[in-house]
Amino acid sequence: MREVLVRVAGLVFAAAYAAFIVSVYARQPRTVQQLAGGVAASVGAYRVDPVNFQEGLRFFRADQFIEARAAFERADPARQDAPTQFYIAYSF
């Protein structure tokens, strides 16, 4: 009985590890911050830095796009927040 339990636990662990590898390969994060942000976003724990986001909005509305991009990138280092990425894209 114990041998069956160990084999099942090993199979479950191997399947979970394989799922993790496939998800990392599918997302292809380029930095550790992007990897951590992706994991946090998948469980609903990812938040942008509101101070840097507001600073980015202030720069964006003042047509200071280089400064706005820098502030938005500080606010969302994992590049997971859609509104922040929208402002980054439109600041080019």
JOURWO-V91156 format. One line per field, one symbol per residue. psi: psi as a letter, one per 20 degrees, with the letter a starting at -180 (. if undefined). burial: I if it has 16 or more other C-alpha atoms within 10 Angstrom, else O. A space follows every 10 residues. Layout:
BEGIN
psi->???
burial->???
END
This chain:
BEGIN
psi->ghhggggggg ggghgggghg gghghhhmqi rhghghhggh hhjjjpqroh ghghgggggg ijkmhghggg ghhhhmhili pghghghghi j.
burial->OOOOOOOOOO OOOOOOOOOO OOOOOOOOIO OOOIIOIIOO OOOOOIOIOO OIIOIIIOII OOOOIOIIIO IIIIIIOIII IOOIIOIIOO IO
END
